[in-house]
Amino acid sequence: MSESVELGYLISNSEYKSFDEIITVLTNKGKRVAMIAMGVKKITSKNGRNLRFGSLTEFTYFQSRSEDKVSKLKSAHLVEENDWQIQTRHSFNVLCNCVKKTKYTSKEFFSFFKHSLNLIVNDKYNDKVLVSVILFRFLSLNGIIFDDNFENIKEPQRSIIEKNLINIDNAKYSLIKDEINATNKVLSDHIFKILGIKVL
């Protein structure tokens, strides 16, 4: 195993044995890396204290030789710390799910994650608006281009968009369809403003 040092964000964790975890990290190189983090659930673990959702972290790890095996975390050091309570925000969980469930990642995905995270941390907009913005950007990043007005999107592109929205996580994120259309003008204006879309 070769040793790698990369900046990144923790996007998921799961229990593994008594004191260990399997963590997934999105690195600044656009890689999504699964690692085994040994002993991080022990009270005395330094790595455990530094594994925080929403905080930019320097990860040193031993990279696995094959993609179907997990790497091994050596150390984690906080670089930019955010409030740990960000993990309770619905918008943050949507953001992490988008990155976890997409098949391929890239440097553009890291930029997407970091920019979306900044919007959440700034706490300027409510969570419904942020969820909509995150989903719009996520789908655009996957090659789906949006018209200024969601209602003007033609078939078959509209059906592709709706299919993606419904399938992202058991249909509960399909609320974007109700938020972007003209029936909720105030909310739509906020969303379009963040996205940089001019509404005539």
N, C-alpha and C positions, 0 to 999 in steps of 0.2 A: 504494500500500500504506500503510495506517495503522499507526502504531506502538502496540503493546500491551505492558503490563508485568503479569505475573501470576506468582504462586507456583505451583509444581507439582513433579511427580516425573517423571524420565526412566523410560519403561517399555519402550522398544526403540530400537535403533540398527542401521543397516546401512551398509555401505561405499558411497560414491558418488564416482567418480573417484579421483584419487591421494591427495588430502589432505582430502577432504570426507566428510561423513556425512549420511544422512537419519535424523533422530531423531523419536521420537513422545513427546509429553509429555501427562500428565494434569494439568490445572490445577485450582486451588482453586475455580474457577467451574464445574467439572464438564465442561469441554471437553477433547476429545482432539485435540491439534494436531500435525500433521506439519510439520516444518521442515527446511530444508536448513541444515546447519551448516558454513560454509565454513572450510577450513583447520584444523579441529580436530585433525587427526592430525599436524600439525606439532609438533615438540618445543617450540617457542616459543609455542604457542597458549595464551592465558589461558583461553579458553572450553573448550578441550580438557581442561584440568586440573579444571574445575568441572563437567563433565558426568559425574556419578557416579550409578549406580543406588542407590536407597534413601535418597538425601539430598534434603531439601527445598531447592529452588533457586528463585531469582528469575530468570525468563526475560524478556528484552526482545526482542521480535521484530516484524518487519513482516508484518502479517497479509495473507494472500492474499485477493483479491477474490472468488474462487469456491471452493467446498468441494472441488472435484476437483483443486485445485492446492495445492502445498506453500507454506507460509510461509517466511520467511527469518529465521534467528536473528541477532540483533545482539550480545547479550551474555548471559552466565550467571554468576550469583553465588551461592555456597553460603550458605544461611541456617541449616540444621540438618544437620550432617554426621554420617553413620553410616559404619561400617566398610565399605569397598568390597567386602569378601569376602562380604557379604550376597548378592551376585549368584550365588554358588555354591550357595546353599541351594535345595533343591528347592521348598520352600514359597513362596519369593519368586518363582521362575519360574512357578509355578502362578498366583500372584496377578497377575503382569504379563500372563500369557496370558489370564486371565479378563477383564481390562480391555481388552486389545487386541482380543479376538475378539467382544465384545458389540457389537451394532449401535448402540445408543444409550448415551450416558453422561450423568451429571447430577451435581449437588453431592453427592447421596447416594453415588454411586460414589467420589467423592473421599474422603468420610468413611470409607467401607468400606475403601478402599485404605490410608488413614492408620492406621486402627485395627488392621487386619491387620498392617501393617508394624511397628507398635509391639509386637505379640505376638511377631513374628519376632525383632526386635531384642532384646527382653527375654530371649530364649533360655531360657524357663522350661519349655517343652514340646518334646517331640521333633517331628521334621518330619512324621511320619505324622499325628499329632494335628492339627498346624497345617494340613496340606493338607485334612483333613476339615472343620475349622472354616471355612476359607476357602471351600470348595466349598458348604457349607451356607449360609453367608451370601450367597454369590454367587447361588445359586439362589433364596433367599428374596427377595433384592433384585429378582429378575426375576419375582416374583409367585407362586412356588411355596411353599406353606405346609407346614410339617412338623408331624407328630404327635410327642409325646414319645418314642414308640418307633417306630423305622423299620419294624419288622416289622408294626406295626398300620396302616400307611398302606394305604388301600384303592385298588382300581382305580376310575377310570382314572388317578388322580393318581400312583400308584406307578409305572405304566409310563412316565409323563411324566418322573418323576424319574430312573428308570433310563436312559431314552433320553438325557436331558441329560448324565448322568454318563458314559455310554459315549462320547458324541460330543464331549466337551470337548476331548480331545486323544488320538485314536487308542486309546481304551479304557484307557490306562494309569492314569487317575484313578478308574476304577471301583472301586478298592480301598476307597473310602469305605463301600461296602455291607458289606464284611467287618468294618470297624472299628466301625460304629455298632450293629450288632446284639448280642444278648445273649451271643454266643459268645466275646466278648472284653470281659468286664465292666470290667476295670481301664481299658482304653483308652477304652471308652464313657463311663465316669464322668468322665474328664478332659475329653472332648469336650463332654459335656453341661454340665459346670461352666463352661467358657469361654463356651458359648452362652447360659448363664443358664436352662437347662431343668431343671426339678425332676423328679427320677426317684424314683418312689414305690417 
